[in-house]
Amino acid sequence: MTLPIQGVLFDMDGLLLDTETFYTEVTQEIASRYGKTFDWSLKSKVLGRKAIESARMIVEELELPITPEQYLEQRSIGLEERFAHTRALPGAPELTTHLRQHKIPQAVATSSARRLYELKIQQHQQWFEDFQIVVNGDDPEVRAGKPAPDIFLVAARRLGVSPERCLVFEDAPSGMAAAKAAGMAVVVVPDPQMDRSPYTHADEILDSLNDFAPERWGLPRRQLTP
């Protein structure tokens, strides 16, 4: 199917950390102020994109009487108080720990700006030491956000792994497209509420990271727990 994998790249929001519920809640709060509804048909379009890009799409599609920048200001207030309570998603710490123990290079490639990234991981500092590289959406080398391949190509280069030897984990259609554009294999773990039709180009679709079998990708097999 692919060359044996030598490096693994992870999206963060909605894949490693359960933050997408926060984004949904806060965006709906803002939309409600103007009599609008933020639903999954729109969320699926903005999922995984840079903040300003998703803000433009939300403001335009919901016809909000504010600028994208004003939307982000309102969103920031609601999000920052929630990020202190961010939880790991099922199977995420176990998988990255397994890969670290087998010395598989790992990186986080997240559209989140560095400041928000630090807020989200404040309760998970030790876990995030599993990753040798973190590339944020506001990194100067990431000139275009997902679905452009920039963030994954930067992460692979910094890991020292060629793109065709990288495996990406994503939850968003835009992230899947970015991985494919980078010439990488991609495993997607969609939100249970997401329509799966946008994921037809994924190499594998899982319900949870607990379901991932590393040996299918030439990676060390996980030990079965009793």
N, C-alpha and C positions, 0 to 999 in steps of 0.2 A: 504493500500500500504506500509506504513512505520509507525513506532511509531511517535507520535507527536514530532515535531521538537523543540528543546530547545536551539540550537546554530547554527549560520550561519557563514560559512567560504567563503571568497571571494578571488578568484584570482584577480590580479590587471591589468596587461597589456592586453589590448584588451577586458577587461570585465568592469572594473571601469574607466580606463583611456585610451584615444585614442593614445596609444604609438606604436602600432604595425605598423602603417603606417611609422613611423620614422625608425623602424628596417628594414622594407622592402626597403625603399629608400636608406638607408646607405649601406645595404648589396648589393643592385644592383649596387651602385656606385663602391664598391670594386670589385665586379665580373666583371664589365665592363672594369676595368683597365687591365684585363687579357683575355678579349674577351669572357667572360662567361655570362650566363643569370640566374638570381635567380628567379624562378617562383613558383607558388603556389603548385606544386607537391612536391617540396623540402621544401617550407615554412611550409606546413602542417605537415611534419615529425619533424621539429625542434621546432615548436610552443610550448611554455610553459616549455621547458627544461632549465636546468642550462646553463649559458653562455658558459662554456668550452665544454660541451657536444654538444651543437648546433654548436659551432665553428668547432669541429672535424668533424661533419657530413657535414657541408658546404664545408670545405676545401677538404675533401675526395671526395664527390660527384661531385663537380665542378672541381676537379683536379687543385686547385689553387697552384701556386708555392711558397706558404708561409706556415708558421706553424700556427696552431690554435691560438697560443699566438700572433703572428704578425697580424693575422686577427682581433683579439679583440682589439689590440692597434689602428689599423686603424679605426675600428668601433667606438671606444670610442670617438675619436675626432669629428666625425660627429654627434654622438648621443647627446653629452653633450650640444652642442649649440642649439639643437632642444628641449630638455626636458623643457626648460624654458617656452615653449609655449604649454605644454600638456593640453588637454581639457578633461573634464568629458564626458563619453559616455551617451547617452540618457537613462534617468530613474535611473541612478546609485545613484546620491545624494538623490533623492526622496525616493528610496527604503531604503537605509541605515538610513536615518533620521526617516522614519516611524518605522523601527525596534528599533532604539534607543529610540524613544518616548515611545515605549511599553516595554522597558527594556529587549529586546532580546539580549543576548550576541553575539557579532560579532567579527570576526578576519579577518585580511588580511593574506593570505598565498601565497607569491609571490616568484618566482624563482629569482627575481632581488636581487642583492647584496645590502646591506644596503646603501652604498654610492649613488648608482644609484636611489634607492627608495627615498632617501631624495631629490635628484634633481627633480624627477618626481612630487613630491607632494608639491613643494615649493609654488605653487599658490593655493594649496588646503588644507592648514594646518587646518583650522577650520573644514572643512568637515571630514577630517581623524580623528578627535577626536571622531567620531562615533564608532571607533573600539577600543575595550579594549586591543586587542593583535595584534601585527604584527610579523609575522615570515618570515624572509628573507632566500633566497637560501644559503647564506653563514653563517647561524646560525650553530654553532658547533654541535647542536643536530640533524641537518638535514644531515644525513650521505649519503643519496642517493637522487638525484633529481627526479622529476616527470619523468616517470610514477610510481616510487616507492611511497609508501604511507607516507613516513616519515614526510613531511612538514605538512600534514593535521592532522596526529596523534599528532604531537607536538602542533599544534595550538589548537586542541580539549582538550588536557590535560591541557594546560595553561588556557583555558577558564573554565575548570572544567565541561565539558560536555562529556558524553560518545559518542563514534563514531557513534553508531546506532541512536543517537538523533541529529546528525549533518546533516545539509543540505549544500552542496557545490555548489557554482556558478563558472562555468568555461567557457572558450571559446575554449580551446585547447584539442585535443584528448588525449594528454599525461596527462593533468590535470584531464580529465574525468576518465581515467584509474587509476590514483593515488587515486582519491576519492573512486572509487569502491574497490580498493585494501585495502583501509582503512575501508571498511565496512560502507560507508556513502552513502546517497542519493545524486544525483547530477543533477542539472539543467544546461543545456548548452545553451549558446548564441553565436553561431558560427558567424564568419565574413561572410557577405553576399556572398563573393567570394569563401568560403570554400565548398567543396563537403561534403554533410551531411552523406554520407555512413559510415564514421568512428565513428559516434555518436549513433549507434544502441543500445548501452548499457546504454544510458542516461535515467534517469527517466522522464525527460521533456526537450523538445527542444523549445526555444523561439527565436523570431526575435529580441526582445529588452527586456531590464529589465522593460520597461513600461508595458509589457504584463504579468508580473508575478502576480499571484493571491495568496497571502499568505494563505488565508483560506483553500486552497487545502492541505496545509501542517500543518494544526493545528495552524497557526500563525494568529495574529490579522488582520482582514480585513482592507484594505485601504479605506479611505473615497473617494467617487467619487467627482471629481471636476466639477463644473458647466461648 
